[in-house]
Amino acid sequence: MAVADRSGLPIAVGIESGQRNEQKLVVGTLKNSFLREELPKVLIGDRAYDSDPLDAELARMGVEMIAPPHPRRSRNMPDGRKLRRYKRRWKVERLFASMFRRRRLVTRYEEKAENYLGLVQLACAEILWRRF
């Protein structure tokens, strides 16, 4: 899981097993941010992140979650003003594309999770290095 800023630069990254629900990983990933800046004020996610417990947890941290409504939830549809920001979600996908240009990240050759996390963080450091 990765969190990127508005220009597509990584803010926080984390790894977990494939069976975990991504909603449960958001708060842990934000707490493990490797930048010294404060938390982002707005997070943009896909429909899987539309959850009242996640919204409440992020609100306690001072973060607003923008996600389109999940089709299985019976909640009022938003008016669409906040969802205009959802168009910028492609920047996170661009971050993943630039990270997965490294062969060792596409196919996980490392047996230990700590080694793989180190390579992911190294790829993020390289992305930040090339930007600045």
N, CA, C and O atoms as CSV, one atom per row, in Angstrom:
chain,resi,resn,atom,element,x,y,z
A,1,MET,N,N,0.845,-1.163,0.000
A,1,MET,CA,C,0.000,0.000,0.000
A,1,MET,C,C,0.894,1.231,0.000
A,1,MET,O,O,1.938,1.250,0.652
A,2,ALA,N,N,0.487,2.238,-0.720
A,2,ALA,CA,C,1.267,3.471,-0.793
A,2,ALA,C,C,0.340,4.673,-0.713
A,2,ALA,O,O,-0.814,4.616,-1.139
A,3,VAL,N,N,0.860,5.754,-0.163
A,3,VAL,CA,C,0.165,7.033,-0.109
A,3,VAL,C,C,1.043,8.035,-0.834
A,3,VAL,O,O,2.237,8.140,-0.555
A,4,ALA,N,N,0.456,8.766,-1.758
A,4,ALA,CA,C,1.203,9.757,-2.541
A,4,ALA,C,C,0.599,11.134,-2.327
A,4,ALA,O,O,-0.579,11.267,-1.995
A,5,ASP,N,N,1.427,12.164,-2.523
A,5,ASP,CA,C,0.918,13.524,-2.413
A,5,ASP,C,C,0.293,13.953,-3.740
A,5,ASP,O,O,0.155,13.144,-4.658
A,6,ARG,N,N,-0.079,15.214,-3.835
A,6,ARG,CA,C,-0.806,15.679,-5.023
A,6,ARG,C,C,0.029,15.684,-6.290
A,6,ARG,O,O,-0.527,15.751,-7.386
A,7,SER,N,N,1.343,15.616,-6.170
A,7,SER,CA,C,2.170,15.563,-7.370
A,7,SER,C,C,2.646,14.147,-7.681
A,7,SER,O,O,3.437,13.961,-8.606
A,8,GLY,N,N,2.185,13.142,-6.934
A,8,GLY,CA,C,2.531,11.769,-7.215
A,8,GLY,C,C,3.780,11.281,-6.517
A,8,GLY,O,O,4.276,10.202,-6.842
A,9,LEU,N,N,4.306,12.037,-5.570
A,9,LEU,CA,C,5.490,11.616,-4.817
A,9,LEU,C,C,5.071,10.803,-3.602
A,9,LEU,O,O,4.049,11.107,-2.987
A,10,PRO,N,N,5.830,9.782,-3.243
A,10,PRO,CA,C,5.425,8.917,-2.128
A,10,PRO,C,C,5.531,9.618,-0.786
A,10,PRO,O,O,6.493,10.337,-0.516
A,11,ILE,N,N,4.533,9.400,0.042
A,11,ILE,CA,C,4.524,9.911,1.411
A,11,ILE,C,C,4.758,8.772,2.394
A,11,ILE,O,O,5.537,8.901,3.338
A,12,ALA,N,N,4.072,7.654,2.160
A,12,ALA,CA,C,4.190,6.496,3.039
A,12,ALA,C,C,3.988,5.228,2.231
A,12,ALA,O,O,3.205,5.208,1.281
A,13,VAL,N,N,4.682,4.187,2.600
A,13,VAL,CA,C,4.512,2.875,1.969
A,13,VAL,C,C,4.482,1.821,3.058
A,13,VAL,O,O,5.018,2.014,4.149
A,14,GLY,N,N,3.855,0.719,2.746
A,14,GLY,CA,C,3.800,-0.407,3.666
A,14,GLY,C,C,3.471,-1.666,2.903
A,14,GLY,O,O,2.926,-1.610,1.801
A,15,ILE,N,N,3.801,-2.798,3.484
A,15,ILE,CA,C,3.478,-4.074,2.855
A,15,ILE,C,C,2.736,-4.935,3.864
A,15,ILE,O,O,2.952,-4.819,5.070
A,16,GLU,N,N,1.879,-5.780,3.375
A,16,GLU,CA,C,1.138,-6.741,4.187
A,16,GLU,C,C,0.867,-7.953,3.335
A,16,GLU,O,O,1.162,-7.963,2.140
A,17,SER,N,N,0.303,-8.981,3.949
A,17,SER,CA,C,-0.055,-10.169,3.184
A,17,SER,C,C,-1.212,-9.840,2.249
A,17,SER,O,O,-1.935,-8.867,2.462
A,18,GLY,N,N,-1.378,-10.638,1.237
A,18,GLY,CA,C,-2.394,-10.365,0.222
A,18,GLY,C,C,-3.820,-10.558,0.689
A,18,GLY,O,O,-4.750,-10.106,0.022
A,19,GLN,N,N,-4.017,-11.217,1.817
A,19,GLN,CA,C,-5.364,-11.501,2.274
A,19,GLN,C,C,-5.967,-10.398,3.134
A,19,GLN,O,O,-7.140,-10.488,3.495
A,20,ARG,N,N,-5.220,-9.381,3.468
A,20,ARG,CA,C,-5.714,-8.312,4.339
A,20,ARG,C,C,-6.609,-7.341,3.580
A,20,ARG,O,O,-6.381,-7.052,2.405
A,21,ASN,N,N,-7.616,-6.850,4.261
A,21,ASN,CA,C,-8.505,-5.839,3.710
A,21,ASN,C,C,-7.769,-4.495,3.715
A,21,ASN,O,O,-7.187,-4.113,4.730
A,22,GLU,N,N,-7.791,-3.788,2.605
A,22,GLU,CA,C,-7.025,-2.541,2.506
A,22,GLU,C,C,-7.542,-1.453,3.427
A,22,GLU,O,O,-6.780,-0.563,3.805
A,23,GLN,N,N,-8.805,-1.496,3.797
A,23,GLN,CA,C,-9.334,-0.491,4.719
A,23,GLN,C,C,-8.592,-0.533,6.051
A,23,GLN,O,O,-8.397,0.500,6.691
A,24,LYS,N,N,-8.189,-1.706,6.456
A,24,LYS,CA,C,-7.523,-1.855,7.748
A,24,LYS,C,C,-6.056,-1.448,7.695
A,24,LYS,O,O,-5.412,-1.332,8.737
A,25,LEU,N,N,-5.521,-1.232,6.506
A,25,LEU,CA,C,-4.113,-0.883,6.357
A,25,LEU,C,C,-3.863,0.618,6.239
A,25,LEU,O,O,-2.718,1.057,6.346
A,26,VAL,N,N,-4.897,1.403,6.024
A,26,VAL,CA,C,-4.731,2.833,5.753
A,26,VAL,C,C,-4.115,3.557,6.946
A,26,VAL,O,O,-3.152,4.306,6.784
A,27,VAL,N,N,-4.653,3.342,8.124
A,27,VAL,CA,C,-4.185,4.073,9.306
A,27,VAL,C,C,-2.748,3.682,9.640
A,27,VAL,O,O,-1.932,4.546,9.963
A,28,GLY,N,N,-2.432,2.394,9.567
A,28,GLY,CA,C,-1.065,1.955,9.844
A,28,GLY,C,C,-0.062,2.508,8.853
A,28,GLY,O,O,1.060,2.854,9.226
A,29,THR,N,N,-0.457,2.594,7.597
A,29,THR,CA,C,0.442,3.144,6.589
A,29,THR,C,C,0.673,4.634,6.826
A,29,THR,O,O,1.796,5.118,6.683
A,30,LEU,N,N,-0.378,5.361,7.187
A,30,LEU,CA,C,-0.211,6.791,7.470
A,30,LEU,C,C,0.669,7.026,8.691
A,30,LEU,O,O,1.438,7.987,8.725
A,31,LYS,N,N,0.564,6.160,9.689
A,31,LYS,CA,C,1.395,6.329,10.887
A,31,LYS,C,C,2.867,6.040,10.605
A,31,LYS,O,O,3.740,6.540,11.314
A,32,ASN,N,N,3.149,5.246,9.590
A,32,ASN,CA,C,4.529,4.909,9.236
A,32,ASN,C,C,5.063,5.788,8.117
A,32,ASN,O,O,5.907,5.352,7.334
A,33,SER,N,N,4.590,6.996,8.036
A,33,SER,CA,C,5.053,7.923,7.006
A,33,SER,C,C,6.541,8.192,7.185
A,33,SER,O,O,7.007,8.376,8.309
A,34,PHE,N,N,7.290,8.217,6.083
A,34,PHE,CA,C,8.723,8.448,6.195
A,34,PHE,C,C,9.115,9.884,5.900
A,34,PHE,O,O,10.303,10.200,5.839
A,35,LEU,N,N,8.154,10.742,5.720
A,35,LEU,CA,C,8.440,12.167,5.591
A,35,LEU,C,C,8.122,12.863,6.908
A,35,LEU,O,O,7.290,12.387,7.680
A,36,ARG,N,N,8.764,13.960,7.158
A,36,ARG,CA,C,8.563,14.662,8.420
A,36,ARG,C,C,7.393,15.631,8.384
A,36,ARG,O,O,7.133,16.326,9.366
A,37,GLU,N,N,6.706,15.682,7.295
A,37,GLU,CA,C,5.575,16.593,7.188
A,37,GLU,C,C,4.377,16.035,7.957
A,37,GLU,O,O,4.367,14.872,8.359
A,38,GLU,N,N,3.384,16.877,8.150
A,38,GLU,CA,C,2.166,16.418,8.810
A,38,GLU,C,C,1.368,15.530,7.860
A,38,GLU,O,O,1.677,15.434,6.672
A,39,LEU,N,N,0.356,14.897,8.393
A,39,LEU,CA,C,-0.483,14.016,7.586
A,39,LEU,C,C,-1.236,14.813,6.526
A,39,LEU,O,O,-1.503,15.998,6.723
A,40,PRO,N,N,-1.578,14.184,5.413
A,40,PRO,CA,C,-2.358,14.906,4.409
A,40,PRO,C,C,-3.748,15.233,4.942
A,40,PRO,O,O,-4.296,14.494,5.760
A,41,LYS,N,N,-4.301,16.316,4.486
A,41,LYS,CA,C,-5.630,16.718,4.936
A,41,LYS,C,C,-6.730,15.944,4.217
A,41,LYS,O,O,-7.822,15.761,4.755
A,42,VAL,N,N,-6.437,15.489,3.000
A,42,VAL,CA,C,-7.424,14.772,2.196
A,42,VAL,C,C,-6.772,13.533,1.608
A,42,VAL,O,O,-5.665,13.600,1.074
A,43,LEU,N,N,-7.458,12.400,1.707
A,43,LEU,CA,C,-7.040,11.161,1.066
A,43,LEU,C,C,-8.067,10.800,0.008
A,43,LEU,O,O,-9.269,10.954,0.223
A,44,ILE,N,N,-7.596,10.325,-1.127
A,44,ILE,CA,C,-8.494,9.909,-2.199
A,44,ILE,C,C,-8.299,8.413,-2.397
A,44,ILE,O,O,-7.175,7.945,-2.582
A,45,GLY,N,N,-9.391,7.670,-2.357
A,45,GLY,CA,C,-9.332,6.227,-2.533
A,45,GLY,C,C,-10.444,5.752,-3.452
A,45,GLY,O,O,-11.317,6.527,-3.843
A,46,ASP,N,N,-10.404,4.469,-3.792
A,46,ASP,CA,C,-11.446,3.936,-4.665
A,46,ASP,C,C,-12.636,3.463,-3.819
A,46,ASP,O,O,-12.695,3.744,-2.622
A,47,ARG,N,N,-13.564,2.761,-4.427
A,47,ARG,CA,C,-14.804,2.379,-3.743
A,47,ARG,C,C,-14.572,1.461,-2.555
A,47,ARG,O,O,-15.398,1.418,-1.643
A,48,ALA,N,N,-13.487,0.739,-2.545
A,48,ALA,CA,C,-13.216,-0.169,-1.434
A,48,ALA,C,C,-12.971,0.584,-0.125
A,48,ALA,O,O,-13.099,-0.003,0.949
A,49,TYR,N,N,-12.625,1.851,-0.193
A,49,TYR,CA,C,-12.328,2.642,0.998
A,49,TYR,C,C,-13.557,3.371,1.536
A,49,TYR,O,O,-13.430,4.158,2.474
A,50,ASP,N,N,-14.712,3.139,0.986
A,50,ASP,CA,C,-15.939,3.779,1.455
A,50,ASP,C,C,-16.447,3.005,2.665
A,50,ASP,O,O,-17.151,2.006,2.521
A,51,SER,N,N,-16.090,3.467,3.844
A,51,SER,CA,C,-16.422,2.768,5.080
A,51,SER,C,C,-16.589,3.785,6.198
A,51,SER,O,O,-15.768,4.689,6.353
A,52,ASP,N,N,-17.659,3.631,6.980
A,52,ASP,CA,C,-17.883,4.544,8.102
A,52,ASP,C,C,-16.828,4.405,9.201
A,52,ASP,O,O,-16.377,5.428,9.718
A,53,PRO,N,N,-16.407,3.187,9.589
A,53,PRO,CA,C,-15.349,3.112,10.610
A,53,PRO,C,C,-14.028,3.738,10.143
A,53,PRO,O,O,-13.336,4.380,10.933
A,54,LEU,N,N,-13.681,3.555,8.877
A,54,LEU,CA,C,-12.459,4.174,8.360
A,54,LEU,C,C,-12.591,5.690,8.338
A,54,LEU,O,O,-11.647,6.398,8.688
A,55,ASP,N,N,-13.747,6.193,7.931
A,55,ASP,CA,C,-13.971,7.640,7.934
A,55,ASP,C,C,-13.850,8.216,9.339
A,55,ASP,O,O,-13.274,9.287,9.529
A,56,ALA,N,N,-14.399,7.496,10.332
A,56,ALA,CA,C,-14.332,7.977,11.717
A,56,ALA,C,C,-12.894,7.971,12.231
A,56,ALA,O,O,-12.470,8.914,12.899
A,57,GLU,N,N,-12.147,6.921,11.924
A,57,GLU,CA,C,-10.750,6.834,12.364
A,57,GLU,C,C,-9.901,7.935,11.735
A,57,GLU,O,O,-9.085,8.564,12.409
A,58,LEU,N,N,-10.101,8.162,10.434
A,58,LEU,CA,C,-9.331,9.217,9.759
A,58,LEU,C,C,-9.753,10.604,10.238
A,58,LEU,O,O,-8.922,11.509,10.315
A,59,ALA,N,N,-11.026,10.780,10.558
A,59,ALA,CA,C,-11.484,12.078,11.068
A,59,ALA,C,C,-10.818,12.393,12.405
A,59,ALA,O,O,-10.497,13.549,12.680
A,60,ARG,N,N,-10.609,11.373,13.238
A,60,ARG,CA,C,-9.895,11.599,14.508
A,60,ARG,C,C,-8.457,12.026,14.266
A,60,ARG,O,O,-7.873,12.744,15.078
A,61,MET,N,N,-7.880,11.582,13.142
A,61,MET,CA,C,-6.511,11.959,12.804
A,61,MET,C,C,-6.456,13.291,12.050
A,61,MET,O,O,-5.370,13.812,11.798
A,62,GLY,N,N,-7.615,13.842,11.690
A,62,GLY,CA,C,-7.661,15.104,10.965
A,62,GLY,C,C,-7.546,14.948,9.461
A,62,GLY,O,O,-7.130,15.877,8.769
A,63,VAL,N,N,-7.912,13.777,8.946
A,63,VAL,CA,C,-7.818,13.483,7.520
A,63,VAL,C,C,-9.216,13.220,6.983
A,63,VAL,O,O,-9.996,12.493,7.598
A,64,GLU,N,N,-9.531,13.810,5.840
A,64,GLU,CA,C,-10.829,13.588,5.196
A,64,GLU,C,C,-10.646,12.577,4.065
A,64,GLU,O,O,-9.724,12.699,3.259
A,65,MET,N,N,-11.524,11.586,4.012
A,65,MET,CA,C,-11.465,10.549,2.991
A,65,MET,C,C,-12.468,10.853,1.889
A,65,MET,O,O,-13.645,11.095,2.155
A,66,ILE,N,N,-11.991,10.838,0.650
A,66,ILE,CA,C,-12.859,11.024,-0.509
A,66,ILE,C,C,-12.849,9.722,-1.292
A,66,ILE,O,O,-11.815,9.301,-1.809
A,67,ALA,N,N,-14.003,9.097,-1.370
A,67,ALA,CA,C,-14.143,7.842,-2.100
A,67,ALA,C,C,-15.550,7.784,-2.682
A,67,ALA,O,O,-16.505,8.212,-2.034
A,68,PRO,N,N,-15.687,7.261,-3.893
A,68,PRO,CA,C,-17.029,7.101,-4.440
A,68,PRO,C,C,-17.816,6.090,-3.608
A,68,PRO,O,O,-17.214,5.215,-2.986
A,69,PRO,N,N,-19.121,6.188,-3.584
A,69,PRO,CA,C,-19.917,5.278,-2.743
A,69,PRO,C,C,-19.834,3.846,-3.242
A,69,PRO,O,O,-19.869,3.583,-4.444
A,70,HIS,N,N,-19.724,2.938,-2.304
A,70,HIS,CA,C,-19.702,1.517,-2.638
A,70,HIS,C,C,-21.112,1.090,-3.050
A,70,HIS,O,O,-22.078,1.513,-2.415
A,71,PRO,N,N,-21.259,0.271,-4.087
A,71,PRO,CA,C,-22.604,-0.063,-4.569
A,71,PRO,C,C,-23.436,-0.864,-3.572
A,71,PRO,O,O,-24.664,-0.857,-3.668
A,72,ARG,N,N,-22.815,-1.549,-2.627
A,72,ARG,CA,C,-23.577,-2.360,-1.679
A,72,ARG,C,C,-24.042,-1.565,-0.461
A,72,ARG,O,O,-24.812,-2.077,0.351
A,73,ARG,N,N,-23.594,-0.350,-0.330
A,73,ARG,CA,C,-23.983,0.448,0.835
A,73,ARG,C,C,-25.233,1.231,0.535
A,73,ARG,O,O,-25.409,1.750,-0.568
A,74,SER,N,N,-26.101,1.314,1.523
A,74,SER,CA,C,-27.328,2.099,1.363
A,74,SER,C,C,-27.124,3.435,2.065
A,74,SER,O,O,-27.574,3.640,3.192
A,75,ARG,N,N,-26.446,4.322,1.386
A,75,ARG,CA,C,-26.152,5.646,1.920
A,75,ARG,C,C,-26.489,6.646,0.840
A,75,ARG,O,O,-26.468,6.322,-0.348
A,76,ASN,N,N,-26.792,7.829,1.241
A,76,ASN,CA,C,-27.102,8.858,0.254
A,76,ASN,C,C,-25.901,9.118,-0.637
A,76,ASN,O,O,-24.760,9.138,-0.175
A,77,MET,N,N,-26.167,9.313,-1.903
A,77,MET,CA,C,-25.094,9.595,-2.854
A,77,MET,C,C,-24.578,11.009,-2.615
A,77,MET,O,O,-25.373,11.921,-2.389
A,78,PRO,N,N,-23.266,11.207,-2.659
A,78,PRO,CA,C,-22.752,12.566,-2.501
A,78,PRO,C,C,-23.126,13.415,-3.714
A,78,PRO,O,O,-23.442,12.896,-4.785
A,79,ASP,N,N,-23.081,14.712,-3.523
A,79,ASP,CA,C,-23.484,15.603,-4.606
A,79,ASP,C,C,-22.448,15.715,-5.713
A,79,ASP,O,O,-22.740,16.312,-6.749
A,80,GLY,N,N,-21.262,15.170,-5.541
A,80,GLY,CA,C,-20.282,15.138,-6.609
A,80,GLY,C,C,-19.198,16.189,-6.518
A,80,GLY,O,O,-18.201,16.100,-7.235
A,81,ARG,N,N,-19.360,17.185,-5.656
A,81,ARG,CA,C,-18.333,18.224,-5.570
A,81,ARG,C,C,-17.008,17.659,-5.060
A,81,ARG,O,O,-15.946,18.000,-5.581
A,82,LYS,N,N,-17.068,16.807,-4.054
A,82,LYS,CA,C,-15.830,16.229,-3.533
A,82,LYS,C,C,-15.266,15.196,-4.490
A,82,LYS,O,O,-14.053,14.997,-4.541
A,83,LEU,N,N,-16.127,14.539,-5.245
A,83,LEU,CA,C,-15.649,13.492,-6.139
A,83,LEU,C,C,-14.895,14.053,-7.340
A,83,LEU,O,O,-14.275,13.292,-8.082
A,84,ARG,N,N,-14.935,15.365,-7.546
A,84,ARG,CA,C,-14.121,15.937,-8.623
A,84,ARG,C,C,-12.641,15.714,-8.365
A,84,ARG,O,O,-11.850,15.596,-9.301
A,85,ARG,N,N,-12.270,15.657,-7.093
A,85,ARG,CA,C,-10.876,15.397,-6.746
A,85,ARG,C,C,-10.485,13.954,-7.058
A,85,ARG,O,O,-9.300,13.650,-7.189
A,86,TYR,N,N,-11.463,13.071,-7.178
A,86,TYR,CA,C,-11.190,11.662,-7.454
A,86,TYR,C,C,-10.506,11.485,-8.799
A,86,TYR,O,O,-9.865,10.461,-9.034
A,87,LYS,N,N,-10.630,12.454,-9.673
A,87,LYS,CA,C,-9.980,12.374,-10.980
A,87,LYS,C,C,-8.459,12.362,-10.850
A,87,LYS,O,O,-7.769,11.912,-11.765
A,88,ARG,N,N,-7.931,12.844,-9.737
A,88,ARG,CA,C,-6.482,12.901,-9.538
A,88,ARG,C,C,-5.904,11.585,-9.022
A,88,ARG,O,O,-4.706,11.505,-8.748
A,89,ARG,N,N,-6.718,10.577,-8.889
A,89,ARG,CA,C,-6.257,9.310,-8.354
A,89,ARG,C,C,-5.220,8.643,-9.260
A,89,ARG,O,O,-4.486,7.767,-8.803
A,90,TRP,N,N,-5.147,9.028,-10.504
A,90,TRP,CA,C,-4.187,8.446,-11.444
A,90,TRP,C,C,-2.746,8.701,-11.011
A,90,TRP,O,O,-1.837,7.983,-11.428
A,91,LYS,N,N,-2.535,9.713,-10.183
A,91,LYS,CA,C,-1.173,10.015,-9.754
A,91,LYS,C,C,-0.616,8.918,-8.854
A,91,LYS,O,O,0.586,8.654,-8.875
A,92,VAL,N,N,-1.466,8.283,-8.074
A,92,VAL,CA,C,-1.021,7.146,-7.273
A,92,VAL,C,C,-0.681,5.974,-8.185
A,92,VAL,O,O,0.303,5.269,-7.958
A,93,GLU,N,N,-1.492,5.769,-9.211
A,93,GLU,CA,C,-1.206,4.694,-10.162
A,93,GLU,C,C,0.113,4.956,-10.885
A,93,GLU,O,O,0.842,4.015,-11.199
A,94,ARG,N,N,0.419,6.200,-11.148
A,94,ARG,CA,C,1.702,6.543,-11.764
A,94,ARG,C,C,2.852,6.237,-10.812
A,94,ARG,O,O,3.919,5.806,-11.248
A,95,LEU,N,N,2.643,6.454,-9.522
A,95,LEU,CA,C,3.659,6.104,-8.531
A,95,LEU,C,C,3.927,4.607,-8.549
A,95,LEU,O,O,5.083,4.184,-8.537
A,96,PHE,N,N,2.877,3.804,-8.578
A,96,PHE,CA,C,3.064,2.354,-8.636
A,96,PHE,C,C,3.775,1.948,-9.924
A,96,PHE,O,O,4.628,1.061,-9.903
A,97,ALA,N,N,3.438,2.578,-11.030
A,97,ALA,CA,C,4.101,2.252,-12.293
A,97,ALA,C,C,5.587,2.574,-12.227
A,97,ALA,O,O,6.407,1.804,-12.727
A,98,SER,N,N,5.945,3.695,-11.622
A,98,SER,CA,C,7.366,4.038,-11.528
A,98,SER,C,C,8.094,3.139,-10.534
A,98,SER,O,O,9.283,2.872,-10.706
A,99,MET,N,N,7.402,2.667,-9.495
A,99,MET,CA,C,8.030,1.740,-8.557
A,99,MET,C,C,8.225,0.370,-9.201
A,99,MET,O,O,9.242,-0.284,-8.972
A,100,PHE,N,N,7.274,-0.058,-9.989
A,100,PHE,CA,C,7.345,-1.397,-10.566
A,100,PHE,C,C,8.186,-1.450,-11.834
A,100,PHE,O,O,8.199,-2.474,-12.518
A,101,ARG,N,N,8.875,-0.389,-12.154
A,101,ARG,CA,C,9.874,-0.474,-13.206
A,101,ARG,C,C,11.112,-1.234,-12.722
A,101,ARG,O,O,11.946,-1.650,-13.526
A,102,ARG,N,N,11.220,-1.407,-11.429
A,102,ARG,CA,C,12.314,-2.179,-10.864
A,102,ARG,C,C,11.912,-3.648,-10.825
A,102,ARG,O,O,10.864,-4.003,-10.287
A,103,ARG,N,N,12.741,-4.480,-11.391
A,103,ARG,CA,C,12.398,-5.883,-11.583
A,103,ARG,C,C,12.194,-6.624,-10.257
A,103,ARG,O,O,11.343,-7.509,-10.169
A,104,ARG,N,N,12.955,-6.276,-9.248
A,104,ARG,CA,C,12.845,-6.989,-7.971
A,104,ARG,C,C,11.555,-6.670,-7.240
A,104,ARG,O,O,11.169,-7.409,-6.335
A,105,LEU,N,N,10.884,-5.604,-7.602
A,105,LEU,CA,C,9.612,-5.286,-6.964
A,105,LEU,C,C,8.433,-5.945,-7.677
A,105,LEU,O,O,7.423,-6.258,-7.048
A,106,VAL,N,N,8.558,-6.153,-8.976
A,106,VAL,CA,C,7.463,-6.764,-9.723
A,106,VAL,C,C,7.289,-8.213,-9.286
A,106,VAL,O,O,6.186,-8.634,-8.935
A,107,THR,N,N,8.370,-8.966,-9.310
A,107,THR,CA,C,8.361,-10.337,-8.818
A,107,THR,C,C,9.108,-10.347,-7.499
A,107,THR,O,O,10.276,-9.964,-7.432
A,108,ARG,N,N,8.438,-10.783,-6.465
A,108,ARG,CA,C,9.042,-10.732,-5.139
A,108,ARG,C,C,10.005,-11.906,-4.969
A,108,ARG,O,O,9.580,-13.042,-4.754
A,109,TYR,N,N,11.294,-11.624,-5.068
A,109,TYR,CA,C,12.312,-12.647,-4.908
A,109,TYR,C,C,12.725,-12.816,-3.444
A,109,TYR,O,O,13.264,-13.862,-3.082
A,110,GLU,N,N,12.492,-11.837,-2.616
A,110,GLU,CA,C,12.920,-11.880,-1.222
A,110,GLU,C,C,11.963,-12.742,-0.411
A,110,GLU,O,O,10.746,-12.680,-0.592
A,111,GLU,N,N,12.516,-13.531,0.469
A,111,GLU,CA,C,11.682,-14.366,1.328
A,111,GLU,C,C,11.224,-13.614,2.568
A,111,GLU,O,O,10.140,-13.870,3.092
A,112,LYS,N,N,12.046,-12.690,3.033
A,112,LYS,CA,C,11.697,-11.946,4.244
A,112,LYS,C,C,10.992,-10.642,3.873
A,112,LYS,O,O,11.381,-9.946,2.935
A,113,ALA,N,N,9.949,-10.336,4.636
A,113,ALA,CA,C,9.166,-9.136,4.363
A,113,ALA,C,C,9.986,-7.874,4.599
A,113,ALA,O,O,9.797,-6.879,3.899
A,114,GLU,N,N,10.893,-7.896,5.570
A,114,GLU,CA,C,11.710,-6.716,5.874
A,114,GLU,C,C,12.607,-6.346,4.699
A,114,GLU,O,O,12.816,-5.167,4.414
A,115,ASN,N,N,13.138,-7.367,4.015
A,115,ASN,CA,C,13.988,-7.090,2.859
A,115,ASN,C,C,13.178,-6.476,1.719
A,115,ASN,O,O,13.634,-5.544,1.057
A,116,TYR,N,N,11.985,-7.001,1.494
A,116,TYR,CA,C,11.139,-6.459,0.431
A,116,TYR,C,C,10.708,-5.034,0.756
A,116,TYR,O,O,10.704,-4.170,-0.121
A,117,LEU,N,N,10.344,-4.784,2.021
A,117,LEU,CA,C,9.975,-3.424,2.424
A,117,LEU,C,C,11.147,-2.471,2.230
A,117,LEU,O,O,10.951,-1.328,1.817
A,118,GLY,N,N,12.348,-2.922,2.520
A,118,GLY,CA,C,13.533,-2.084,2.301
A,118,GLY,C,C,13.711,-1.725,0.831
A,118,GLY,O,O,14.079,-0.595,0.510
A,119,LEU,N,N,13.454,-2.679,-0.068
A,119,LEU,CA,C,13.565,-2.386,-1.499
A,119,LEU,C,C,12.472,-1.420,-1.955
A,119,LEU,O,O,12.714,-0.556,-2.798
A,120,VAL,N,N,11.268,-1.568,-1.396
A,120,VAL,CA,C,10.184,-0.638,-1.735
A,120,VAL,C,C,10.544,0.767,-1.266
A,120,VAL,O,O,10.343,1.735,-1.998
A,121,GLN,N,N,11.074,0.884,-0.055
A,121,GLN,CA,C,11.467,2.194,0.450
A,121,GLN,C,C,12.643,2.766,-0.335
A,121,GLN,O,O,12.725,3.978,-0.533
A,122,LEU,N,N,13.539,1.914,-0.778
A,122,LEU,CA,C,14.644,2.371,-1.616
A,122,LEU,C,C,14.133,2.902,-2.955
A,122,LEU,O,O,14.634,3.911,-3.452
A,123,ALA,N,N,13.151,2.237,-3.536
A,123,ALA,CA,C,12.555,2.720,-4.783
A,123,ALA,C,C,11.878,4.073,-4.571
A,123,ALA,O,O,11.965,4.953,-5.428
A,124,CYS,N,N,11.204,4.242,-3.430
A,124,CYS,CA,C,10.576,5.537,-3.128
A,124,CYS,C,C,11.631,6.620,-2.923
A,124,CYS,O,O,11.442,7.759,-3.349
A,125,ALA,N,N,12.733,6.271,-2.277
A,125,ALA,CA,C,13.812,7.242,-2.090
A,125,ALA,C,C,14.405,7.653,-3.433
A,125,ALA,O,O,14.749,8.818,-3.633
A,126,GLU,N,N,14.524,6.702,-4.351
A,126,GLU,CA,C,15.042,7.035,-5.675
A,126,GLU,C,C,14.084,7.947,-6.437
A,126,GLU,O,O,14.515,8.860,-7.141
A,127,ILE,N,N,12.790,7.699,-6.293
A,127,ILE,CA,C,11.802,8.563,-6.945
A,127,ILE,C,C,11.902,9.982,-6.389
A,127,ILE,O,O,11.876,10.954,-7.144
A,128,LEU,N,N,12.017,10.098,-5.060
A,128,LEU,CA,C,12.155,11.417,-4.460
A,128,LEU,C,C,13.467,12.070,-4.846
A,128,LEU,O,O,13.510,13.283,-5.054
A,129,TRP,N,N,14.545,11.294,-4.947
A,129,TRP,CA,C,15.855,11.831,-5.324
A,129,TRP,C,C,15.823,12.416,-6.737
A,129,TRP,O,O,16.367,13.494,-6.980
A,130,ARG,N,N,15.197,11.714,-7.650
A,130,ARG,CA,C,15.129,12.188,-9.036
A,130,ARG,C,C,14.245,13.422,-9.154
A,130,ARG,O,O,14.459,14.249,-10.040
A,131,ARG,N,N,13.281,13.556,-8.299
A,131,ARG,CA,C,12.385,14.714,-8.354
A,131,ARG,C,C,13.072,15.981,-7.865
A,131,ARG,O,O,12.873,17.062,-8.420
A,132,PHE,N,N,13.881,15.837,-6.823
A,132,PHE,CA,C,14.515,17.015,-6.222
A,132,PHE,C,C,15.927,17.028,-6.609
A,132,PHE,O,O,16.666,17.931,-6.218
